[in-house]
Amino acid sequence: MGYRSAKRFLFLLPPEDAHSISLLTLSTFPSLFAECCPPGYAGKMGMLSRSVFGIKFSNPVGMAAGFDKNADAIAAMCSMGFGFAEVGTVTPKPQRGNPKPRMFRYEQHGALQNSMGFNNKGLAHLIRRLKASYPARIPIGANVGKNKDTPQKNAMDDYLLMISEAKDLCDYLVINVSSPNTAGLRDLQNEEFISDLFSSARKQTGRPLLLKISPDLKASKAVYLCKAAMDNGASGIIATNTTVDYSIMGGSKGFGGISGLPLKEKSIAMLRELSSELYGRIPLISVGGIFSGDDAYERIACGASLVQLYTGFIFGGPGLPLRIKTRMIDLMEKNGFESIKDLEGSSLRR
Ligand SMILES: Cc1cc2nc3c(=O)[nH]c(=O)nc-3n(C[C@H](O)[C@H](O)[C@H](O)COP(=O)(O)O)c2cc1C
């Protein structure tokens, strides 16, 4: 069944049910949507490979956090042609998340809005799943957060516990302080907390440690925060999470975070700000509104080393990673770039 027919069915369902069915299908039949590379491109895929923070990526297109929160579908991410996948956000204890409905689909806008609130099966399940799947055929990131009922003053303990337990079962770790759906979480986007957390985490592991930031930070604050993370051992920055700027989409709800096409402009704006200050000093991963090879190409040209997507996958389906990759190769050939490394930051040099 092509994704077009599957999508017609899935989009009749409430978005969270559609998500559960999709994830169950992908975890049960990981090769169902195995990528089938057209002959003309098979020999060119090497153009997309590269190393970032000491890890080799066969291509720069990753699945963003939130889709496979509990690391149940890692094998499917590999077979669909993603270059890496980020699982989580996972918290130390399992938690149900916010009341339903908490995921909304805006087909006409190419957007989702969610207030999931870190629904996840917790650290013990994550460890079991990672032990079964790690190392995978592609790099795996573990995105970590704090439990809703952990007092703010103990937030650091949750992050450090997650890092110490997961560090040897993934390729990189992401500190998520930018989800809008856990009360007070974004308050942790302050220099003191980030500096302390990264310096403590760095003492626990040599694995790449990344910070994921919100698109709603003022640019100067975002740069400041990223520098604090960098000065204390961060290996990369992921920009961005979902936005609570409801003005970007007519008909949006007044809660949760918006993702997908309406987020694109904000996500690019943040990437440009970060690139202008930090390009060449720390790898940047761009996420937010990436739906096509043109989008991915533009982000890399603007200084991103890698890209991620979530909402684009919901709208574009399992064939999207391959479509993005082949289009990137076409664009790179047309514009004379032999490798992703060549393309990276090219629009900053103009
Ligand atoms: C339903 C949903 C759940 C998400 N859950 C998480 C999460 O648990 N942790 C996280 O860091 N980001 C989460 N995200 C944010 C995505 O990883 C991504 O940063 C954001 O959606 C922007 O990318 P996109 O426009 O490609 O979706 C979630 C997004 C959606 C739509």
PDBQT file of the ligand as one rigid body, heavy atoms in Angstrom, charges set to zero:
ROOT
HETATM    1  C1  LIG A 401       3.773  15.312  18.394  1.00  0.00    +0.000 C 
HETATM    2  C2  LIG A 401       5.143  15.862  18.642  1.00  0.00    +0.000 A 
HETATM    3  C3  LIG A 401       5.860  15.428  19.746  1.00  0.00    +0.000 A 
HETATM    4  C4  LIG A 401       7.143  15.938  19.987  1.00  0.00    +0.000 A 
HETATM    5  N1  LIG A 401       7.856  15.486  21.064  1.00  0.00    +0.000 NA
HETATM    6  C5  LIG A 401       9.107  15.942  21.277  1.00  0.00    +0.000 A 
HETATM    7  C6  LIG A 401       9.877  15.453  22.355  1.00  0.00    +0.000 A 
HETATM    8  O1  LIG A 401       9.453  14.575  23.108  1.00  0.00    +0.000 OA
HETATM    9  N2  LIG A 401      11.118  15.976  22.542  1.00  0.00    +0.000 N 
HETATM   10  C7  LIG A 401      11.648  16.927  21.716  1.00  0.00    +0.000 A 
HETATM   11  O2  LIG A 401      12.789  17.362  21.916  1.00  0.00    +0.000 OA
HETATM   12  N3  LIG A 401      10.936  17.401  20.658  1.00  0.00    +0.000 NA
HETATM   13  C8  LIG A 401       9.692  16.921  20.435  1.00  0.00    +0.000 A 
HETATM   14  N4  LIG A 401       8.982  17.386  19.371  1.00  0.00    +0.000 N 
HETATM   15  C9  LIG A 401       9.574  18.462  18.530  1.00  0.00    +0.000 C 
HETATM   16  C10 LIG A 401      10.270  17.916  17.280  1.00  0.00    +0.000 C 
HETATM   17  O3  LIG A 401      11.364  17.105  17.606  1.00  0.00    +0.000 OA
HETATM   18  C11 LIG A 401      10.755  19.094  16.408  1.00  0.00    +0.000 C 
HETATM   19  O4  LIG A 401      11.739  19.823  17.126  1.00  0.00    +0.000 OA
HETATM   20  C12 LIG A 401       9.635  20.053  16.015  1.00  0.00    +0.000 C 
HETATM   21  O5  LIG A 401       8.436  19.342  15.771  1.00  0.00    +0.000 OA
HETATM   22  C13 LIG A 401       9.976  20.872  14.774  1.00  0.00    +0.000 C 
HETATM   23  O6  LIG A 401      10.230  20.038  13.672  1.00  0.00    +0.000 OA
HETATM   24  P1  LIG A 401       9.138  19.684  12.545  1.00  0.00    +0.000 P 
HETATM   25  O7  LIG A 401       8.568  20.980  12.057  1.00  0.00    +0.000 OA
HETATM   26  O8  LIG A 401       9.908  18.933  11.506  1.00  0.00    +0.000 OA
HETATM   27  O9  LIG A 401       8.110  18.831  13.205  1.00  0.00    +0.000 OA
HETATM   28  C14 LIG A 401       7.699  16.896  19.107  1.00  0.00    +0.000 A 
HETATM   29  C15 LIG A 401       6.962  17.309  17.982  1.00  0.00    +0.000 A 
HETATM   30  C16 LIG A 401       5.716  16.800  17.744  1.00  0.00    +0.000 A 
HETATM   31  C17 LIG A 401       4.973  17.257  16.531  1.00  0.00    +0.000 C 
ENDROOT
TORSDOF 0
